[in-house]
């Protein structure tokens, strides 16, 4: 009898916790299919390509939706790079920079059923370099990509919070 009661209690605990992933809530807001558009920055077109790849990867992996063309999607994300910056964080004893922080700020418009919601997101990534060295293109591209992914994560968190709200649009 104690074993049966223990099993019933365990089932109740695991089924009653009510855990739902953020992706589930976010997907309830964006739907099953999403299209993306990253507006090209004339000042920095290279960063736009890096961020477009990071956005598309995040849509597929984080929202768990299908990436489609704009005319077939339930939600369209229009992303504009507000800024990309590198700032020194740490110096060595000789005054050379050893750690930088990359910050990517993005404006994201989420368009669904002719309704537009705007978001401002930011992603940051810290990385080390050798003292008295310049930032290599590879390190720069990686830092921008990771920062963009973190900005998208912040956007997904905001969308998931909207999806978890019982008051629907």
Secondary structure, DSSP 8 states (H G I E B T S, - for coil): -HHHHHHHHHHHHHHHS----HHHHHHHHH-SEEEEEEE--SS-HHHHHHHHHHHHHHHHHTS--EE--GGG-SEEEEEEEEEEEEEEEEE-TTS-EEEEEEEEEEEEEEEETTEEEEEEEEEEEEEE--TT----HHHHHHHHHHHHHHHHHHHHHHHHHHHHSSS--
